[in-house]
Amino acid sequence: MNGLWQDLKHAVRMLLKYPAYTSIAVITLALGIGANSVMFSAVNAVLLRPLPYKTPERLVAVESFNSRSGNPSAGGVSPADFRDWQDQSRSFEQLAVYSGTAVDLPGEERTESIVGARVSVGFFPVFGVEPILGRAFAPEEELSNGPQVLILSYRLWQRRFGSDPSVVGKGVKTSQGQATVVGVMPPSFRFPSYAELWTPLPRDGREMQLRAERYFSAVGRLKEGSSLNVTRAEMETIASRLESAHPKDNQNWSVQLTPWRDYLARDSRTALLILMGAVGLMLLIACVNVANLLLVRAAARRKEIAIRLALGAGRWHLIRQLLTESLLLSLAGGAGGLLLAVWGKGMIFGLLPTSNWTFSSLIAIRDDARIDGTVLLFTLLVSTLTCLIFGLIPSWQATRPGVNECLKEGGHGAEARLHQRTRGALVVAEIALALVLLAGAGLLIRSFMRLQSVDLGYDPRGLMTMTLPLPQQNRALFARQVREEVARTPGVESASLMSFFTFGGLRFPFNIEGRPLPAGDESSRYSAISPDYFRTLKTTLRAGREFTDRDTPQTPPVAIINETLARTYFAGEDPIGKKLVVSYLGQRVPREIVAIVGDIKQDEPNQKTNPEIFVPFEQQPWFFSSLVVRSVNRDPLTVRGAVQRAIWSVSKDLPAAKAETLEQTLSDQIAAPRLYTVLLGAFSAVALILAAVGIYGVMSYVASQRTHEIGIRMALGAQPKDILKLIIRNGMFVALVGVAIGLAGAFAVTRLMAGLLFGVAATDSLTFVSVSVGLIAVALLACYIPARRATKVDPLVALRYE
């Protein structure tokens, strides 16, 4: 113990003796360790931290799956299928469904629209989570004529009800009638991520008879002892049975089971693991840089170490002492990295949207990625590991036998050559690792640029959407009055209504009157729109006419289809005048096609455009809607207040509408690829700087070690350009070897990124050539500066160098 204490004191003295060297090493390590800590906090939140549910390993997502199209249903599970799964399955302890809803809570000044979820009674037992106040839903509350009840989220209970425990059991007035609060969920329960309250889903309503419409999401808890494979086989058997019993609605539909953690993380798992690998490479580059610094230090201390060895010091004792210095450096770097992680985490993950109905794991990254005990332990382990990575080789080489040669004045023989080869090998590794990172970043940047240049089918500039709850009665009349009032508002160019917009719309089965559908997923996005919708979006009508106010419930049902549907199902013929039969909430209504409209991207830009059917809003009023407003100004939020007053002029009891510009919506849609691109780009930029510094440091040291040789060459007639070529040639040889190895590694590694790319191949030659040329240019500059300095050596001074 006394020896260890002596090593620590000696290491501290040595590090304080060379503050510049110590600062560079600590900052370099802090960058690498800090990036690793930030990314690990995200990986820990999404992939490692235990889920806040009872025995979460028994939870599975249950999804409908179309075996012909090969894709899960966009909407999920049909109500009737869920009911049959409950009745026939024996492997589930509980099976539940949920879907989004909205509940209007009147306040002292204005009504507030609260986003919630409709859930079956088994929803909370599935997760094994009990309310912290009150109780979960009772079976009698799942009936259409049962009592109206609510369960509040913890955050809504705090925000709206002031954390009042007596709220449980009290009646709350809603726009749908009086409801009783029966429970408050714990703060750790936030599923679905958008829900601030939960209402029971009536199991005896007409909705539960729907089989063709798949819009529920389902979650199940396996019985103790039931395996995923056995349950999957049972559910596939049930699906086959339902297909035989209901061929019209269930043909080719099966069931897919996914472990719950995999289901929550499926949109970010690959990206997080790739980014974790990227920061690992970045840390290796930092370690290589510090190892080169230690090699230079070791070369400077070779006589000191040789004297100590000659006086009888043990080699392992010296290695332990040098590793102690490395450990102190790595711990200091770890502390600095932790500070960087705390500072940078919020800034980095602040790039994610504040609310998103689709990406649950992205919400988990933003809300749950924190520097906790697990991250602290990870940082400590990484710091210790880096000590071994960058400290062992220099310590081993510094204490190699060779005392006589080191003690000779000017001894630069085999020992110096060994140091030089080691430094060269480290630089090769550094460049190769940097090129792998740069290639990945280049691919993501090109992919993101392609993503931003996608033709959306509309002009988002000046567009704004506002939520518009509709009354239970006279929805069509109310919607028309609001639309006309908003359209007359100063600053508004045009306005229209749609049942959904971005990340919206349900998929419903359809048929073409008089003929069967071709093979595939026989469903289409279904949207109800008002007149002027396409004019408001500035979407091109390819053929036919737009809807008008004359398309009412009293006139023949009509529809407009998008180009994708026309191309898929009416190839080589004119669809206008033909009829579609759409299955909508149990009703099959033939609709005459009156127009074809250009494709509109309503999902993320990197998703393929699906077939879409538009129907007049007055012929099929939706339960709720979005008001789409085009402003005469580039920033549509300037007319938000005026539009809100126009809405309230029709009904003063409506809640304040939630407004969002379409440009912000698009920004949220590409939040994930933007985050991945920014992170990998930042890591790669740091790696490039570290690689450049590493090359520069090595070439500067080599040039200084060759001062005597350079002086002799110049004394014998060598020109400055000859010296310049000599130094650059040696440095660029190392750089080119590193680039060659890096290219081979990049070709292998970037294939793992294929799922994150859009419009760019994982082995895109332009990207690989560009990053290689760029890295070579940086290496050339890093070699040129010390080479240029070497040409200014005075031969007389150089000849007296030793």
Buried (B, 14 or more C-beta within 10 A) or exposed (E): EEEEEEBBEEBEEBBEEBEEBBEBBBBBBBBBBBBBBBBBBBBBBBBEBEBBBBEBEBBBBBBBBBEEBEEBBBBBBBBBBBBBBBEEBEBBBBBBBBBBBBBBBBEEEEBBBBBBBBBBBBBBBBBBBBBBBBEBBEEEBBEEEBEBBBBBBBEBBBEBBEEEEEBBEEEBEBBEEEBBBBBBBBEEBBBBBBBBBBBBBBBEEEBBEBBBBBBBBBBBBBBEEBEBEEBBEBBBEBBBEBBEEBEEBBEBBBBBBBBBBEBBBEBBBBBBBBBBBBBBBBBBBBBBBBBBBBBBBBBEBBBEBBEBBEEEBEBEEBBBBBBBBBBBBBBBBBBBBBEBBBEBBEEBBEBBBEEBBBBBBBBBBBBBBBBBEBBEEBBBEBBBBBBBBBBBBBBBBBBBEBBEBBBEEEBBEEBBEEBBEBBBBBBBBBBBBBBBBBBBBBBBBBBBEBBEEBEBBBEBBBBBBBBBBBEEEEBBEBBBBBBBBBBEBEBBBBBBBBBBBBBBBBBBBBBBEEEEBEEBBBBBBBBBBBBBBBBBBBBEBBBBEBBEEEBEEEEEBBBBBBBBBBBBBBEEEEBBEBBBBBBBEEEEBEBBBBBBBBBBBBBBBBEEBBBBBBBBBBBBBBEBBBBBBBBEEEEBBBBBEBBBEBBBEBBEEBBBBEBBBBBBBBBBBBBBBBBBBBBBBBBBEBBBBBBBBBBBBBBBBBBBBBBBEBBBBBEEEBEBEEBBEBBBEBBBEBBBBBBBBBBEBBBEBBEBBEEBBBEBBBBBEEBBEBBBEBBBEBBBEBBBEBBBBBBEBEBEEBBEBE
